[in-house]
Structures are given as structure tokens and as C-alpha cells.
Amino acid sequence: MKWGIKILPREVLLDTQGRAVQDYLNQNSQGVNQCRIGKYIVLDLKQTDVAESKKKAIEITEQTLINPLIETYSIESL
């Protein structure tokens, strides 16, 4: 079972990479209000049961892939 995990910096934190890209785009007349840069990870798990597989993907994400103090995530089935 495959899961896509989108990880972004928390909204209250300054995203320096996103800000740099936003400034560059606006310098080139692209009209961008906000740009945030994050990570996208695809997990292909051995579990075939959807509920069990999602639970495992969330466990891996929360224990290994994110820093909950500065990042948020969303998960989707692929």
C-alpha cells in the first residue's frame, strides 16, 4: 500500500526557502502571494489492510519523518 506524505513548515514559522523563491518570482513579475517549500515522501508499505497500513504510515511519519515542533504533515493514499 502506498502513501504520500506532504511535510511543510508550520505556518507560524518563517520559511526562508519559500520566502527566497517568492521574492525571486515577484522580482520577475509573477505575482505570488506566498510560497512554502517542503518535502513529499512516498512510503510503499507491506501491509495490505488499508487501516493498518495508514496507521503504520502515520506512526513512521510522526516518529521519524517530521519534527512536530516546526513541521506539519498531511497523508494521502496513492
Secondary structure, DSSP 8 states (H G I E B T S, - for coil): -EEEEEEEE-TTS--HHHHHHHHHHHHTT---S-----EEEEEE-S--SHHHHHHHHHHHIIIII--TTTEEEEEEE-
